[in-house]
Amino acid sequence: MGVTTLNKNKLAIFTLLTVILIASTISVSFSLQFSRNILASGIINYWPRVDITVNVNKVIGINNLSLGFQLDWERWKTFLDSSVQQQLAMDAGFRLIRIFDFRPTNPRLMPCIYWNESTKTGVWDWTYVDALTLKIFEIGAEPLFCLGWARDNIQNYIPPGMAVNPVTLLPYPESYAAYAAEWVKHFKQFGLPVRFYEIMNEPFFYFGWNAENMTRLGYFVELWNVVSRAMRQQNPKIFLSHCAITQKKILDYWITYGDDIDFLDFHKYDANIIGQYSDAEMLKRAEIRGFEDASWSALYSINTARQKWFNARGKWLPAIISESNFNSAWENGTDPRIQQMICAVWLALVLKSGILNGLDYFVYFEFSSSKSKTRPSGGWGFGMINLDDNQPWYPYYVHHMIGSNLATGDKLIEVKSASDDVKSVAWIHDGKLHVILICKVSENRTVTFQGINGQAQVLWIDNKITYETPRIQNDELDLADALILKGYTVALLQIQLS
């Protein structure tokens, strides 16, 4: 009798262990999925559970966001000559491409070959500027031209032959205004609808971060006002700004002394030294810096800056992040994390915050860089495309998932996450509900869904595939099933609405 009972107990234990072993090895192609029944039974639940609740019937806003990128140094010429890169840009739905006029590339995008200071006229060659501008419009985007760079060695960033005022250390306003107005005049005559311009890149190199030198800020505003008036005289429909305008002291001063700006404009790099912040801190900064008050001591948030300008000038301004990346460090090479999943997650969080805060354009610095070029840091440049073979890295796929499935005017839908570990944003586009899931932790999380059912098409990236040869993974998911996100993940669920 005792032996029989013992054998029965052994059999029961063996059976239970077998069930547990089988359950623990069940996997489906989206990393790992478990049915709700298995999770509810309590037999297995290894990872913290995150409930995602979607209310399809509650619209919380309208999307304004479009995506863009920078073409810097010789990369603009490579892009102009590469049908593969142009196709990659079209596939991801990029709508704005930022370009400097001042880099000493060969051939240059400085169309003024020589400036005559006495006559305030120049010798011009628009060949490459026109070719690149036409190509940008051809792929469904438009250019943002940044003219000049206000800094102590400004002579390197203005047309050859143009004089610099020894008092202000800036070009003479009437001279630079004539140069900048020629850009607007040229495109009007050429029949190209170029709208966006920045007058001087990163002027805080000239007057200091948050206007440490108020005298220089005054000189800059005087220059900017004269230049903007000349440009608007050629075409009053253009959009003008500069990338320091949301800094608190600059905006406050500008409201009193500056001519109108047409969009809020700032740069967002959440670190400037390699290894400066942990992954967790970088992901925190992604969501709040520039989007929440008190998150960046020198800057107003987008909505606060908008409100201040509206109160003073009566106009609600669009907003552009005209330059951005994970980390701005470059002297000894770039941050190796830029091409990895951590940067992809950072980028997805920035775009989520941009969508929810009414950002109009986000420009990623930059489109391509070379993996083969040696850098002391081990980084591969700032690019989202490998210049050597035109193969994307993970940040490109984040842009692709969002940019090819999100349009201005799309309705934003309420979505709530039960945990800060997984963030989400949802919208309706072309008759489909789109839900982005962003796993901010490097540990697995079990995701379950409330408020939606049926089948979902899922696109995702994670560390299952190395960042050196990344690609988008895809599968179908029954929304009655739970979903295991394997560490850092950016996933897009697409559900057909009836």
C-alpha positions, 0 to 999 in steps of 0.5 A: 500500500505504502509502495503504491502510494509512493509510486503514485506520488512519483508519477504525479511529480514527474507529470507535473515536472513534464508539464512545466518543462513543456510549458517553459519551452513553448515558443512562437515566432514573435520571440515568445508568446503564451496564451492567457490560459497558461498565464492565468493557470499560474503554472508559468509566469517568469517575467513581470506582466504589463497590461496595455489598454487601448480605447479605440473610441477615445481620440486624444489628438491629431498627429502633426509629426513628420520625420526628417534627416540631415545630409552633412559633409560629403554625404549629400553628394552620395545621396544625390548619386545613390538611387538606393539611398533615395529609395530608403528615404522614400520607404521610410516616409521622410519629409524634411531634409536639412542641409548646411550651405557652409561645409567645405565639401567638394563640390560645395553647397555654397552657391556663392563662389565669391562675394563682392563686399563693396557692391554686395553682390556675388558670383553664383553657381547653383548647379549642385544646390538645384540638383539636390533640391530637385531630388529632395522634392522628387522623393516626396520631401522638402529641404530645410536650408541652414545658412551660415554658422554664428561663431568666433571663426565665422569667416569659415562659414560665410561666402568667400570675400564677405567682410566681418564686422570687427566689433560684432564679429558677425557679417555686416547685416545688409551684406549678409541679408543680400546673400540670404535674400538671393537664395529666396529669389533664386528658388522663386525664379526657378519655381521651387517651393522652398519654405524652410530656412534657418538664419545661422546654425547654433548661434549659442556658439556665438552668444553663449548657452542661454545668452551668457553674453547679452551684448552679443545676443543683441548683435545677433538679433540685429543681424537676424532682423535685417536678414529676415526682412530681406528674405521675406521681401522676396517671398513672404510665405517662407518659414524662418527661425534658428535653433536657439529660439527655445532657450529661455533668455533668448525667447524672452529677449526675442519677444521684445526685440526680435522680428517674427519667427515662423517655427520653434526650433531646437536641437536635442542631444541627450548626452555630449560625452561618451559614457556620460549617462547610463542607458536608463538615464538616457531613456528617461531624458529621451522622453522629457528633455525639450518636452517637459518644463524643468527637464532642461533648465535652459530651455522652455518646453515646446508647449510653454514656448508656444504659449509664451509666443502666442501670448505675445504675438498671437500666433501658435507656432509649429515646432521642429527639432532640426537636429538630434541624435543619442549623443553629440560627442564626436571629437574622439569618435561617436558613441558606439550605442548610436547604431544599437538597440538602446539608441533605437529605443531612445529614438522611439521614445523621442518620437512618441513624446514628439507625437504626444506634444504636437511636434511637427518635424523631427530631423535625425543627424544624420542619414549615413556614416561609414562603419569602416572608418576607424574611430577611437571611441569604437563608434560608427558615426552618427548615421542610420545607414551604413555608407559602405553598403547602404544597409540600415542600422536599427535607428533607420528601422524605427523611422521606417516603422513610424514614418511609413505608417503615420501621416499628419492628420491621423487620429491619436488614440488613447492607450495606457500602459500599466508599467513605465517599463513598456511605453506606448502610443497609438493612432489610426492610419489607412483604416488600421489601428497602429500601436507602438510598444517600446520596452525600456528595460533590458529584461523580458516583459510579458505584455497583455492587451485590453480593449482590442481583439482579433489578429494583429500584424506585428513588426519589431526589432530587438536584440535577437538579431545583432545590431551589426546585421539588423532587420525588421522581424514580422509575424501575426499575433492573436491579441488574446495571447500574451506577448513576450518582449525580449529586452530592448524592443520597438514593436508596431502592431497593426490591426485592421478596423472593421 
